[in-house]
Amino acid sequence: MCTATIYWAHIGQVVFAVENEELARLAGAGNRENLMMRWACREVLAGGQKDVWVVGPVDGVREEVVRDSEGYWKGTRG
């Protein structure tokens, strides 16, 4: 997700299922298809001047997203 874009587009809420660490594990270290940053969206948004409500990881869908994502990211690992 692009947190800065969410902020500048005046989107008031972010809901996510899986945290950065899990995404990094799923994608694999150094995967050029997922050039993620180490900062969580809450950290980035904390530096802003307006409130953006952040919800996540969301229990109940997290496991499903991890399972579905595993197949996708498996095909992109080098």
Sequence and secondary structure as in RCSB ss.txt:
>XXXX:A:sequence
MCTATIYWAHIGQVVFAVENEELARLAGAGNRENLMMRWACREVLAGGQKDVWVVGPVDGVREEVVRDSEGYWKG
TRG
>XXXX:A:secstr
  HHHHHHTT  EEE SS HHHHHHHH TT TT    SS HHHHHHTSSS  EEE S TTTHHHHHHHHHHHHHT
T  
